[in-house]
């Protein structure tokens, strides 16, 4: 964005902040900003920061706009504590929110344009941008839901979800163990392990491999989640049926990827191993498996999301009275959406942590691969 | 060290047609799997059938017992021919508007799949174009898009249905939105990769011709992204089908393959579940075939051989 436009946009944001002091905060009778001295001071300071950010050079300007954004977030959230504003917010409230949105966007855009020479500094910037962005999205969610007074049964605010999350650790832990540890992890380990073993066999016996690869490719494109009702019928309502679904879902991607990976070893390397007089076991250990590692980790990553989906879907077909999928469908039926979202937060955190763990393991074991040697 | 040498050690003895070498293993393995299925069906259903005979106090021979396992009414594991029989019965013996017809259920799911796929693919492409052209979005949004896929999105399905239902959206659209949410991700990632795939040297060439950003996009970036687009579309249409099926579970939908699975599991109609699964698999294969067909004709239009 050209510098002039940015300057104009920041000045507009400053004026938007000042509007809070003039326009009504709420459609209900409420005290104006002028009779709340602390908030008025913070608002004026924010406007000054935005206006200042329009006229100073890059590092200071970014700091000023983010300082203003933080201050303005605090002001708007403090205003929402007033029962006469929450649910009845008017332009005097929304204009500062919009101004803050604009200022935050400009700040992130300028931060993204910064190219630090230092390696750690650039890593910090790369991490900071998505975090700031995410934090601001949560802020907008909170302000919109509470400002418009959206009922909790429709769409709870993040703060409500967080309160529910931390208020019910026992239930969440129980569901986590049932779905994640017993259902998903067990199935994941068995399914990936079996897929890996069959792939090694299929690589050893070429005929088997040539038959299994097209079939495996075909099957891994099928909606296998559909076997969930059958597995529930075979293995009962408890976690073994969920683990069985996960086993079937994770087996084929692992088989196909591992087989593809084992076949990447080139002719020259194989000839070299033969000239060393290496047996099959040694060649497998020193050549084929290391070459297949990136592919195996690719399958492990794909499977980590697939497995979780499978474990949760299987719970729709019958569960003992615990588990993430069970809790979500029960609580959604009772319109207790804060609990539903707390379960989703749990699932998201568990899923991300698991994926992060697999990614770290990949980094630790395949650090030699070109994609990490940039 | 024999695995790799087997094929090279005696190439001359077997001078079959290359198609034989290619398809023979597939056919053999597929036949072996079907045989294993029949054996499993006998082993899993045998107690069921024996109990039935003993309850009726009819004398039985082993042959009758085995024949019984392959034709049981509610087997634990139906034999392949039973599944195909039920499938053919459900597809051909009922008018397509009847709720007993699999064609009807397949169509319900298919329409949600298509709508979801269109929404998801369009959203994915737009997102990718934005990400490629705005550095801010690439840095701020892309990590969150990747994170969003770590969330088991199907868990959100019931709430999406509840929330959309409360603002008056029912029927096809909530299902389509769920499958769109599932399937946009591969498209975004693939198209971002594709749009960034031209070499810097090619982009420099465009610049020396003083091409506008629009021209660079339409003449260089977009054509190089098309192969990536089709590869991701193939992944995303099956995901879209899965999304549509799963979205039918929490809604308690009356129609659709997912509803068929749910009904089958409530009433213990195993053969019906397997027939629905077969229908879903055929749909998936057909959808992928459709995309491949489109891919080939687009490639021909763009001058590939």
Interface residues (C-beta under 8 A of the other chain):
Chain A: X105 X108 X109 X112 X113 X126 X129 X130 X132 X133 X134 X137 X153 X154 X155 X203 X204 X205 X206 X207 X208 X209 X210 X211 X212 X214 X215 X218 X221 X222 X223 X225 X226 X227 X228 X229 X230 X232 X233 X234 X270 X273 X274 X278 X279 X280 X283 X304 X305 X308 X309 X312 X313 X316 X317 X318 X324 X325 X328 X329 X332 X335 X337 X340 X341 X343 X344 X347 X348 X351 X352 X355
Chain B: X1 X2 X3 X4 X6 X7 X22 X25 X26 X27 X28 X29 X30 X33 X76 X135 X136 X138 X139 X140 X141 X142 X143 X144 X147 X149 X150 X151 X152 X153 X154 X155 X156 X158 X159 X162 X163 X166 X167 X238 X241 X242 X245 X246 X249 X250 X257 X261 X262 X264 X265 X268 X270 X273 X274 X276 X277 X280 X281 X284 X285 X288
